[in-house]
Amino acid sequence: HEGAQNGKTPERTVFEVKSSKVLPCRIDVEFPVYNRKHTLFEISVYTSISIRNFKQPYLVATKKAIYSKEFVAPEGAIVKVTYTSGSSKHTYYSYRGYFIVRETGVKKHEFAIKSYDKNTTIEGEIKNLVPLSLEGYDEAEIEAEIMNVYGALPSKYDPVEVLYYLWIKKRVADTSTDIEDQVKKLEELIKQKEAELQALREQLAQLKQLERVRE
């Protein structure tokens, strides 16, 4: 449990996209329309989650809302795509999907649409986006972990439990370069510690030799 100061959970960044590489992205798909007056298409680009104190501590997200199919975002950001179309009383078509920004170029993608009568898929294209699976995601379990580890409640304004699961648990933002860097740092640390250990062995051998001389 994070230590509290003055009875409050300390504010801190839990995860932040640090990549300086900003990529042009695109979601190119023709979603079915029931009534244009009651149709919403929104893209949310998330770049961090952090602990913030209000009346009580909350895990909140930093995001940018976009209403265009083309946008730019830093590599490692999570993109949520939301679409709904219906009447003033009912939603007839809906879609929600999560992607991570990665330099992959243009790819075909099947968008799974929920419909009032049957679910269907529509083929479209995505640019510099990789679809993310929520298989194994358990909202209650993640919410409990956030409360236990950080002493904070998940914000209800954004899907912070999903972001936490993807960034922290599944480490979707880790690139091969990140992993290679971590391996190199560990290898360097091992070499450093081995050199220190060898120096200590030599020092011990010298002390033992002095001890024998005195005897």
Buried (B, 14 or more C-beta within 10 A) or exposed (E): EEEEEEEEBBEEEBBEBEBEEEBEBBBEBEBBBBEEEBBEBEBBBBBBBBBEEEEEBBBBBBBEEBEEBEBBBBBBBBBBBEBBBBEEEEBBBBBBBBBBBBEEEEEEBEBEBBBEEEEEEBEBBBBBBBBBEBEEBEEEEBBEBBBEBBBBBBBEEBBBBBBBBBBBEBEBBEBEEBEEEEEEEEEEEEEEEEEEEEEEEEEEEEEEEEEEEEE
